[in-house]
Amino acid sequence: MSQPNEPKFEDDFDCDTEPFEQEGVSLANIAITKGHAYANALAPNSRVLYGDMKDAYKEGFLQGFAHRMGGGHGG
């Protein structure tokens, strides 16, 4: 009986040198997904509060990302 092959790094991860190309992935989608998880954890039974929290998280996430990329400190 032969030994099973050890898993290789290449088997678990895509090691292409091409830029990341996955359809539907954008900063906005990441912000929406994170906002959903945040709002669902804090207000799972309130549709109105859930929507407000999700939208606020999304806007804050995108503004924070833009601020870090721009490096600006002005308001």
C-alpha positions in Angstrom: 0.0 0.0 0.0 1.5 3.3 -1.0 1.7 6.5 1.1 -0.7 9.3 0.3 1.0 12.3 -1.4 1.7 15.3 0.7 -0.4 18.3 -0.3 1.5 21.0 -2.1 1.1 24.7 -1.7 0.1 25.0 -5.4 -2.8 22.6 -4.7 -4.4 24.9 -2.1 -3.7 28.3 -3.6 -3.8 29.9 -7.0 -0.2 30.8 -7.7 -0.9 32.7 -10.9 1.0 35.9 -11.4 -1.9 37.4 -13.2 -3.9 40.1 -11.5 -6.8 39.0 -9.3 -9.7 38.4 -11.7 -12.9 37.1 -10.0 -16.1 38.4 -11.3 -18.3 40.3 -8.8 -15.5 41.2 -6.4 -15.2 44.9 -5.7 -14.6 47.2 -2.8 -18.3 48.0 -2.8 -19.2 44.3 -2.6 -16.8 43.7 0.2 -18.2 46.7 2.1 -21.8 45.4 1.6 -20.9 41.9 2.8 -19.1 43.3 5.9 -21.9 45.7 6.6 -24.4 42.8 6.4 -22.5 40.8 8.9 -22.1 43.8 11.2 -25.7 44.8 11.1 -27.0 41.2 11.4 -24.9 40.7 14.5 -26.1 43.9 16.2 -29.7 44.2 15.0 -30.9 40.8 13.7 -34.6 41.4 14.5 -35.0 45.0 13.4 -35.3 45.6 9.6 -35.1 49.4 9.9 -32.2 49.4 12.3 -30.5 46.7 10.2 -30.7 48.7 7.0 -29.4 51.9 8.6 -26.5 50.1 10.3 -25.6 48.2 7.1 -25.6 51.4 5.0 -23.6 53.3 7.6 -21.0 50.6 7.8 -20.7 50.5 4.0 -20.2 54.2 3.8 -17.7 54.3 6.6 -15.7 51.4 5.1 -15.5 53.1 1.7 -14.7 56.5 3.1 -12.0 55.0 5.4 -10.5 53.1 2.4 -10.5 56.2 0.3 -8.9 58.2 3.1 -6.1 55.7 3.5 -5.5 55.5 -0.2 -5.4 59.3 -0.6 -3.4 59.9 2.6 -5.3 63.1 3.2 -5.9 64.5 6.6 -8.3 67.3 5.7 -12.1 67.3 6.3 
